[in-house]
Amino acid sequence: MERDSNEHLARDGAAAIVTIGVVGAGTMGGGIAQVAARAGLDVVLIDQSESWLDRGLVAITADLERLVTKERITDERRDQILARIEGSTRIEHLAACDLVIEAVNESLPTKIEVFTSVSDIVAPEVILVSNTSSISITALAGSVANPERVAGMHFFNPVPVMKLVEVIRGLQSSDETVATVMALAERIDKTPVQVADAPGFVANRLLLPMINEAIFCLSEGVATAEDIDRVMRLGASHPMGPLALADLIGLDVCLGILEVLHGEFGDKYRPAPMLRQMVAAGRLGRKSGAGFHDHGGG
Ligand SMILES: NC(=O)c1ccc[n+]([C@@H]2O[C@H](COP(=O)([O-])OP(=O)(O)OC[C@H]3O[C@@H](n4cnc5c(N)ncnc54)[C@H](O)[C@@H]3O)[C@@H](O)[C@H]2O)c1
């Protein structure tokens, strides 16, 4: 009975959300803005400068354009979705948002700075969500007043395609916050799975050691990048190999997550030296045009 009424409250809470804010218009923030707008929400999308913001809006437009070309949506539908996304470089534009999701770079100081500025602008009960891959939601919640309104929504890349959202419950997250976030995930056509606030949550705690081990295999000359990926595609039925997946995620993002896992769990998560070298060389995967595989960027 208690549970039913909580679920009701949560559905009402998620249904009452009209406008969401998304901070960070990169790979993930742009995807989140797109799926929210497709589900009928108004979105205020914030980035730190016009050039970053434009890059994000151009990527969303190109994604929708591909859907038009494939005849999955009409021109009208594309225009409707785009009209629901308002881009801005001024965080004050989040003032009227009913919930805010941050998707800025994976850095604790940056995320704390964003959470602090957002909490100064929005109403005190507005739910604040982080799309962090590895940072503690509990630590982030500690940086704002009313930490019970903070939770994590760990989306997967590419956001418009991947169904899963890990919903992270921080130590202080209230039942209502978690339930509202779970209901919001469903409203934007995702499948939420609730997990506790532990380093790497579930997906990255399992995925990153596999990616790291694939990089060790490559650097030790056990097989080529193509063959390592082929082994896992054909032998383990993975839709893409671990090195292709690392290129998709971004090698800097992979290194950042492994560093957090290494700090928390010790040596078995030690990042492969080759990964550090690739990041130092600016070979970050698809986004830089080259990683373990060539993506046409030299
Ligand atoms: N890439 C992935 O596969 C993936 C998957 C799940 C979660 N994540 C997490 O999502 C978050 C974003 O990752 P991404 O891959 O989208 O990064 P990204 O580099 O593509 O985008 C980050 C964006 O944040 C903007 N930004 C930085 N500081 C800002 C500030 N103070 N105010 C406003 N905008 C700011 C940057 O300009 C950039 O556009 C990270 O926490 C990452 O760990 C990434």
The ligand as an SDF file (V2000), in Angstrom:
LIG
                    3D

 44 48  0  0  0  0  0  0  0  0999 V2000
   30.7650    9.4750  -23.1710 N   0  0  0  0  0  0  0  0  0  0  0  0
   30.1300    8.4560  -22.6410 C   0  0  0  0  0  0  0  0  0  0  0  0
   30.0490    7.3570  -23.2210 O   0  0  0  0  0  0  0  0  0  0  0  0
   29.4510    8.6120  -21.3030 C   0  0  0  0  0  0  0  0  0  0  0  0
   28.5170    7.6450  -20.9040 C   0  0  0  0  0  0  0  0  0  0  0  0
   27.8300    7.8210  -19.6790 C   0  0  0  0  0  0  0  0  0  0  0  0
   28.1050    8.9270  -18.8970 C   0  0  0  0  0  0  0  0  0  0  0  0
   29.0500    9.8370  -19.3040 N   0  0  0  0  0  0  0  0  0  0  0  0
   29.2960   10.9920  -18.4160 C   0  0  0  0  0  0  0  0  0  0  0  0
   28.5970   12.1100  -18.9530 O   0  0  0  0  0  0  0  0  0  0  0  0
   29.3150   13.3030  -18.6390 C   0  0  0  0  0  0  0  0  0  0  0  0
   29.5970   14.0630  -19.9230 C   0  0  0  0  0  0  0  0  0  0  0  0
   30.3590   13.2460  -20.7700 O   0  0  0  0  0  0  0  0  0  0  0  0
   30.4260   13.5270  -22.3490 P   0  0  0  0  0  0  0  0  0  0  0  0
   31.0300   12.3250  -22.9600 O   0  0  0  0  0  0  0  0  0  0  0  0
   29.1120   14.0410  -22.8310 O   0  0  0  0  0  0  0  0  0  0  0  0
   31.5070   14.7360  -22.3770 O   0  0  0  0  0  0  0  0  0  0  0  0
   31.7330   15.8140  -23.5310 P   0  0  0  0  0  0  0  0  0  0  0  0
   33.1490   16.2440  -23.3840 O   0  0  0  0  0  0  0  0  0  0  0  0
   31.2500   15.3310  -24.8470 O   0  0  0  0  0  0  0  0  0  0  0  0
   30.7590   17.0260  -23.0910 O   0  0  0  0  0  0  0  0  0  0  0  0
   30.9240   17.7960  -21.9150 C   0  0  0  0  0  0  0  0  0  0  0  0
   30.2940   19.1540  -22.1830 C   0  0  0  0  0  0  0  0  0  0  0  0
   30.2080   19.8670  -20.9280 O   0  0  0  0  0  0  0  0  0  0  0  0
   30.5030   21.2190  -21.2200 C   0  0  0  0  0  0  0  0  0  0  0  0
   30.8970   21.8870  -19.9650 N   0  0  0  0  0  0  0  0  0  0  0  0
   32.0340   21.7170  -19.2410 C   0  0  0  0  0  0  0  0  0  0  0  0
   32.0120   22.5110  -18.1390 N   0  0  0  0  0  0  0  0  0  0  0  0
   30.8420   23.2020  -18.1820 C   0  0  0  0  0  0  0  0  0  0  0  0
   30.2530   24.1650  -17.3370 C   0  0  0  0  0  0  0  0  0  0  0  0
   30.8520   24.5850  -16.2270 N   0  0  0  0  0  0  0  0  0  0  0  0
   29.0330   24.6430  -17.6860 N   0  0  0  0  0  0  0  0  0  0  0  0
   28.4020   24.2330  -18.8190 C   0  0  0  0  0  0  0  0  0  0  0  0
   28.9220   23.3210  -19.6580 N   0  0  0  0  0  0  0  0  0  0  0  0
   30.1290   22.8100  -19.3440 C   0  0  0  0  0  0  0  0  0  0  0  0
   31.6340   21.1380  -22.2480 C   0  0  0  0  0  0  0  0  0  0  0  0
   31.8000   22.3630  -22.9260 O   0  0  0  0  0  0  0  0  0  0  0  0
   31.1260   20.0230  -23.1460 C   0  0  0  0  0  0  0  0  0  0  0  0
   30.2750   20.4830  -24.1810 O   0  0  0  0  0  0  0  0  0  0  0  0
   30.5660   12.8700  -17.8690 C   0  0  0  0  0  0  0  0  0  0  0  0
   30.2990   12.9270  -16.5000 O   0  0  0  0  0  0  0  0  0  0  0  0
   30.7400   11.4260  -18.3290 C   0  0  0  0  0  0  0  0  0  0  0  0
   31.4460   10.6530  -17.3750 O   0  0  0  0  0  0  0  0  0  0  0  0
   29.7090    9.7170  -20.4920 C   0  0  0  0  0  0  0  0  0  0  0  0
  1  2  1  0
  2  3  2  0
  2  4  1  0
  4  5  1  0
  4 44  2  0
  5  6  2  0
  6  7  1  0
  7  8  2  0
  8  9  1  0
  8 44  1  0
  9 10  1  0
  9 42  1  0
 10 11  1  0
 11 12  1  0
 11 40  1  0
 12 13  1  0
 13 14  1  0
 14 15  2  0
 14 16  1  0
 14 17  1  0
 17 18  1  0
 18 19  2  0
 18 20  1  0
 18 21  1  0
 21 22  1  0
 22 23  1  0
 23 24  1  0
 23 38  1  0
 24 25  1  0
 25 26  1  0
 25 36  1  0
 26 27  1  0
 26 35  1  0
 27 28  2  0
 28 29  1  0
 29 30  1  0
 29 35  2  0
 30 31  1  0
 30 32  2  0
 32 33  1  0
 33 34  2  0
 34 35  1  0
 36 37  1  0
 36 38  1  0
 38 39  1  0
 40 41  1  0
 40 42  1  0
 42 43  1  0
M  CHG  2   8   1  16  -1
M  END
$$$$
